[in-house]
Amino acid sequence: MAVEIEGDLVRRVAVGSKSVFVRRNAANYDWDKWLNGKQWRLSYGVDFDVALNSFCSAAFAAARKRGLKLTTHLAEDDQGRPAVCIQVCSPKQHGL
């Protein structure tokens, strides 16, 4: 079975003689762990495999769904791969 990545959120999967599109699901990420208040550096190709801005959008949506505020910034991991640092903010940090 051949897999071809197309865009940030969709991949084409060959199934027999047909190909179907499968949407990646942000629910597959470990949001409960990553949104626990600690700072996390998540690496492209290790922790996620979508565009950085798409992953940040998914992280903000996951936080909002849980009633949380989130800060993010772009970085590199120890191997020089692109990474996103995320951390839940307290209401006090966010001026709320």
Backbone as ProteinMPNN parsed JSONL, in Angstrom:
{"seq_chain_A": "MAVEIEGDLVRRVAVGSKSVFVRRNAANYDWDKWLNGKQWRLSYGVDFDVALNSFCSAAFAAARKRGLKLTTHLAEDDQGRPAVCIQVCSPKQHGL", "coords_chain_A": {"N_chain_A": [[0.849, -1.174, 0.0], [0.68, 2.123, -0.919], [1.483, 5.323, 0.342], [0.798, 8.679, 0.08], [1.612, 11.892, 0.963], [-0.455, 14.664, 1.058], [-0.79, 17.954, 1.256], [-1.464, 19.567, 4.443], [-3.28, 18.249, 6.144], [-4.392, 16.059, 4.947], [-4.17, 12.828, 3.553], [-3.439, 10.587, 0.893], [-4.426, 7.358, 0.399], [-3.695, 4.327, -1.057], [-5.953, 1.88, -1.828], [-6.339, -1.159, -2.827], [-7.313, -0.963, -6.153], [-8.272, 1.553, -5.984], [-8.078, 4.903, -4.677], [-8.251, 6.584, -1.623], [-9.057, 9.435, 0.388], [-7.814, 10.311, 3.525], [-8.421, 11.986, 6.43], [-6.235, 13.42, 8.711], [-6.338, 13.171, 12.227], [-6.588, 15.382, 14.848], [-7.187, 14.479, 17.327], [-5.654, 12.305, 17.788], [-3.355, 13.082, 19.017], [-1.572, 13.473, 22.135], [-3.07, 15.305, 23.921], [-3.999, 15.665, 26.568], [-1.777, 15.078, 28.129], [0.129, 16.911, 27.079], [-1.047, 19.353, 27.622], [-0.813, 19.872, 30.318], [0.229, 21.901, 31.846], [2.982, 21.988, 32.071], [5.966, 22.955, 30.27], [6.348, 22.048, 26.926], [8.396, 20.782, 24.339], [7.819, 20.035, 21.177], [8.564, 18.0, 18.494], [8.802, 18.273, 14.96], [8.048, 15.61, 12.812], [8.534, 13.762, 14.738], [6.817, 14.084, 17.031], [4.638, 15.183, 15.744], [3.34, 15.512, 12.382], [2.461, 17.447, 10.613], [2.186, 20.688, 9.034], [3.855, 23.347, 10.766], [2.271, 25.608, 11.5], [-0.273, 24.505, 11.263], [-0.203, 22.563, 13.256], [0.081, 24.213, 15.499], [-2.388, 25.542, 15.393], [-4.096, 23.376, 15.87], [-3.282, 22.772, 18.473], [-4.054, 25.118, 19.875], [-6.817, 24.902, 19.498], [-7.367, 22.502, 20.871], [-6.688, 23.278, 23.463], [-8.525, 25.383, 23.888], [-10.908, 23.924, 23.779], [-10.748, 22.646, 26.196], [-11.031, 24.711, 27.915], [-8.755, 26.21, 28.384], [-5.92, 28.445, 28.171], [-3.244, 29.055, 25.908], [0.246, 29.28, 25.217], [2.575, 29.552, 22.563], [5.646, 28.933, 20.838], [8.016, 28.933, 18.175], [10.749, 26.733, 17.614], [13.853, 24.853, 17.629], [14.659, 21.373, 17.854], [16.996, 19.235, 19.662], [18.288, 17.95, 17.596], [18.158, 19.691, 15.526], [15.752, 19.782, 14.207], [12.654, 21.312, 13.168], [10.544, 22.634, 15.713], [7.814, 22.977, 18.035], [7.122, 24.834, 20.842], [5.011, 24.508, 23.565], [2.791, 25.69, 26.132], [0.472, 25.699, 28.729], [-1.194, 28.553, 29.922], [-1.693, 30.268, 32.982], [-4.681, 31.916, 34.17], [-3.852, 34.296, 35.403], [-1.332, 34.818, 34.228], [-2.217, 35.441, 31.751], [-3.549, 37.746, 32.023], [-6.183, 37.645, 32.891]], "CA_chain_A": [[0.0, 0.0, 0.0], [1.463, 3.353, -1.023], [0.898, 6.48, 1.014], [1.324, 9.942, -0.437], [1.145, 13.019, 1.768], [-0.967, 15.768, 0.256], [-1.21, 19.045, 2.119], [-1.182, 19.44, 5.868], [-4.202, 17.449, 6.921], [-5.011, 14.99, 4.173], [-3.248, 11.934, 2.862], [-4.071, 9.68, -0.056], [-4.039, 5.986, 0.676], [-4.118, 3.408, -2.112], [-6.648, 0.699, -1.324], [-6.608, -1.911, -4.052], [-7.16, -0.142, -7.354], [-8.839, 2.868, -5.694], [-7.395, 5.666, -3.637], [-9.181, 7.339, -0.791], [-8.421, 10.455, 1.211], [-8.019, 10.118, 4.951], [-8.065, 13.198, 7.176], [-5.551, 13.182, 9.979], [-7.189, 13.587, 13.322], [-5.837, 15.987, 15.951], [-7.489, 13.73, 18.55], [-4.622, 11.285, 17.957], [-2.27, 13.634, 19.81], [-1.738, 13.3, 23.571], [-3.331, 16.649, 24.421], [-4.111, 15.69, 28.031], [-0.41, 15.124, 28.651], [0.815, 18.124, 26.635], [-1.713, 20.543, 28.153], [-0.836, 19.692, 31.773], [0.839, 23.053, 32.509], [4.426, 21.986, 31.869], [6.378, 23.38, 28.936], [6.701, 20.924, 26.057], [8.99, 21.051, 23.026], [7.323, 18.956, 20.333], [9.374, 18.029, 17.274], [8.23, 17.867, 13.678], [8.531, 14.313, 12.368], [8.59, 12.872, 15.899], [5.566, 14.226, 17.771], [3.583, 15.549, 14.792], [3.865, 15.51, 11.007], [1.763, 18.431, 9.794], [2.875, 21.983, 9.031], [3.947, 23.945, 12.098], [1.109, 26.458, 11.777], [-1.428, 23.623, 11.443], [-0.091, 21.955, 14.581], [-0.233, 25.261, 16.477], [-3.844, 25.736, 15.36], [-4.694, 22.226, 16.553], [-2.984, 22.908, 19.898], [-4.939, 26.16, 20.399], [-8.181, 24.364, 19.518], [-7.439, 21.516, 21.956], [-6.682, 24.039, 24.72], [-9.802, 26.089, 23.974], [-11.916, 22.905, 24.073], [-10.612, 22.314, 27.612], [-11.158, 25.942, 28.69], [-7.409, 26.643, 28.735], [-5.188, 29.376, 27.313], [-1.992, 28.422, 25.516], [1.28, 30.046, 24.525], [3.411, 28.733, 21.69], [6.697, 29.579, 20.057], [8.745, 28.016, 17.303], [12.122, 26.476, 18.062], [14.45, 23.66, 17.041], [15.009, 20.402, 18.882], [18.436, 18.991, 19.797], [18.813, 17.482, 16.311], [17.976, 20.749, 14.538], [14.443, 19.687, 13.554], [11.694, 22.325, 13.608], [9.77, 22.224, 16.876], [6.877, 23.932, 18.613], [7.052, 24.796, 22.297], [3.672, 24.881, 24.024], [2.568, 25.665, 27.561], [-0.784, 26.285, 29.181], [-1.024, 29.754, 30.75], [-2.697, 30.487, 34.021], [-5.425, 33.16, 33.901], [-3.059, 35.429, 35.877], [-0.34, 35.091, 33.191], [-2.891, 35.932, 30.554], [-4.234, 39.0, 32.35], [-7.627, 37.408, 33.056]], "C_chain_A": [[0.893, 1.235, 0.0], [0.727, 4.486, -0.332], [1.582, 7.723, 0.489], [0.755, 11.071, 0.411], [0.723, 14.137, 0.833], [-1.483, 16.849, 1.187], [-0.905, 18.749, 3.569], [-2.035, 18.386, 6.55], [-4.752, 16.231, 6.197], [-3.937, 14.118, 3.566], [-4.046, 11.014, 1.965], [-3.531, 8.282, 0.22], [-4.58, 5.106, -0.436], [-4.718, 2.17, -1.458], [-7.073, -0.101, -2.549], [-6.359, -1.031, -5.254], [-7.714, 1.264, -7.154], [-7.945, 3.6, -4.705], [-8.441, 6.478, -2.892], [-8.392, 8.369, 0.002], [-8.796, 10.211, 2.662], [-7.558, 11.376, 5.659], [-7.364, 12.796, 8.465], [-6.379, 13.78, 11.091], [-6.336, 14.135, 14.468], [-6.107, 15.263, 17.264], [-6.448, 12.634, 18.795], [-3.434, 11.783, 18.777], [-2.591, 13.49, 21.299], [-1.95, 14.654, 24.245], [-3.423, 16.693, 25.939], [-2.735, 15.764, 28.681], [0.238, 16.475, 28.332], [0.204, 19.404, 27.188], [-1.817, 20.477, 29.68], [-0.18, 20.836, 32.532], [2.35, 23.107, 32.389], [4.737, 22.512, 30.472], [6.841, 22.16, 28.151], [7.319, 21.432, 24.776], [8.676, 19.831, 22.172], [7.959, 19.078, 18.958], [8.605, 17.543, 16.054], [8.868, 16.543, 13.26], [8.657, 13.302, 13.492], [7.236, 12.887, 16.608], [4.383, 14.58, 16.877], [4.192, 15.599, 13.407], [3.055, 16.387, 10.064], [2.565, 19.728, 9.842], [2.828, 22.597, 10.431], [2.721, 24.783, 12.439], [-0.15, 25.623, 11.967], [-1.392, 22.973, 12.819], [-0.414, 22.981, 15.663], [-1.739, 25.512, 16.54], [-4.552, 24.603, 16.095], [-4.47, 22.31, 18.059], [-3.887, 23.965, 20.539], [-6.374, 25.656, 20.499], [-8.358, 23.364, 20.655], [-7.473, 22.22, 23.317], [-8.028, 24.734, 24.92], [-10.928, 25.122, 24.347], [-11.91, 22.539, 25.562], [-10.721, 23.551, 28.51], [-9.824, 26.51, 29.13], [-6.897, 27.683, 27.749], [-3.806, 28.792, 27.079], [-1.034, 29.448, 24.941], [2.102, 29.066, 23.698], [4.567, 29.578, 21.183], [7.452, 28.511, 19.287], [10.184, 27.915, 17.763], [12.706, 25.36, 17.201], [14.72, 22.685, 18.169], [16.52, 20.177, 18.875], [19.09, 18.5, 18.509], [18.615, 18.507, 15.193], [16.662, 20.674, 13.782], [13.562, 20.832, 14.025], [10.868, 21.773, 14.769], [8.833, 23.348, 17.287], [6.915, 23.746, 20.117], [5.664, 25.279, 22.696], [3.638, 24.819, 25.543], [1.237, 26.331, 27.855], [-0.454, 27.46, 30.086], [-2.077, 29.772, 31.839], [-3.464, 31.76, 33.656], [-4.63, 34.394, 34.318], [-1.995, 35.816, 34.834], [-0.973, 35.754, 31.988], [-3.658, 37.228, 30.821], [-5.732, 38.842, 32.514], [-8.023, 37.426, 34.509]], "O_chain_A": [[1.774, 1.36, 0.85], [-0.497, 4.592, -0.412], [2.81, 7.803, 0.461], [-0.462, 11.185, 0.556], [1.463, 14.509, -0.078], [-2.512, 16.669, 1.838], [-0.182, 17.806, 3.889], [-1.555, 17.695, 7.45], [-5.503, 15.451, 6.782], [-2.906, 14.616, 3.114], [-5.201, 10.701, 2.253], [-2.32, 8.068, 0.265], [-5.775, 5.129, -0.73], [-4.078, 1.503, -0.646], [-8.047, 0.239, -3.22], [-5.298, -0.415, -5.363], [-7.634, 2.088, -8.065], [-7.156, 2.985, -3.988], [-9.394, 6.987, -3.482], [-7.201, 8.192, 0.254], [-9.953, 9.94, 2.982], [-6.409, 11.788, 5.498], [-7.843, 11.942, 9.211], [-7.049, 14.795, 10.899], [-5.468, 13.438, 14.993], [-5.342, 15.411, 18.217], [-6.373, 12.094, 19.899], [-2.593, 10.984, 19.188], [-3.759, 13.397, 21.675], [-1.121, 15.099, 25.039], [-2.97, 17.662, 26.549], [-2.563, 16.453, 29.686], [0.825, 17.108, 29.209], [0.87, 20.438, 27.219], [-2.784, 20.965, 30.264], [-0.042, 20.754, 33.752], [2.945, 24.166, 32.587], [3.871, 22.515, 29.596], [7.622, 21.346, 28.643], [6.835, 22.397, 24.185], [9.195, 18.74, 22.407], [7.9, 20.135, 18.331], [7.871, 16.556, 16.101], [10.085, 16.378, 13.347], [8.862, 12.115, 13.239], [6.592, 11.85, 16.769], [3.239, 14.297, 17.231], [5.408, 15.715, 13.259], [2.967, 16.113, 8.868], [3.519, 19.843, 10.611], [1.874, 22.388, 11.18], [2.188, 24.681, 13.544], [-1.016, 25.996, 12.759], [-2.425, 22.844, 13.476], [-1.101, 22.664, 16.634], [-2.298, 25.675, 17.625], [-5.495, 24.839, 16.85], [-5.357, 21.963, 18.839], [-4.426, 23.741, 21.623], [-7.07, 25.948, 21.471], [-9.386, 23.373, 21.332], [-8.204, 21.804, 24.216], [-8.602, 24.675, 26.008], [-11.803, 25.465, 25.143], [-12.943, 22.167, 26.119], [-10.527, 23.458, 29.722], [-9.753, 27.216, 30.136], [-7.39, 27.781, 26.625], [-3.257, 28.113, 27.947], [-1.453, 30.38, 24.255], [2.297, 27.912, 24.079], [4.465, 30.803, 21.112], [7.518, 27.35, 19.692], [10.767, 28.887, 18.243], [12.131, 24.974, 16.183], [14.979, 23.092, 19.302], [17.243, 20.863, 18.152], [20.304, 18.618, 18.344], [18.883, 18.207, 14.029], [16.462, 21.414, 12.819], [13.698, 21.285, 15.162], [10.537, 20.588, 14.798], [9.032, 24.51, 16.934], [6.76, 22.63, 20.614], [5.196, 26.318, 22.231], [4.341, 24.024, 26.168], [0.915, 27.384, 27.306], [0.452, 27.379, 30.916], [-3.211, 29.341, 31.633], [-2.951, 32.595, 32.911], [-4.718, 35.432, 33.662], [-1.778, 37.001, 34.583], [-0.331, 36.54, 31.29], [-4.339, 37.741, 29.934], [-6.482, 39.796, 32.302], [-9.197, 37.245, 34.832]]}, "name": "protein", "num_of_chains": 1, "seq": "MAVEIEGDLVRRVAVGSKSVFVRRNAANYDWDKWLNGKQWRLSYGVDFDVALNSFCSAAFAAARKRGLKLTTHLAEDDQGRPAVCIQVCSPKQHGL"}
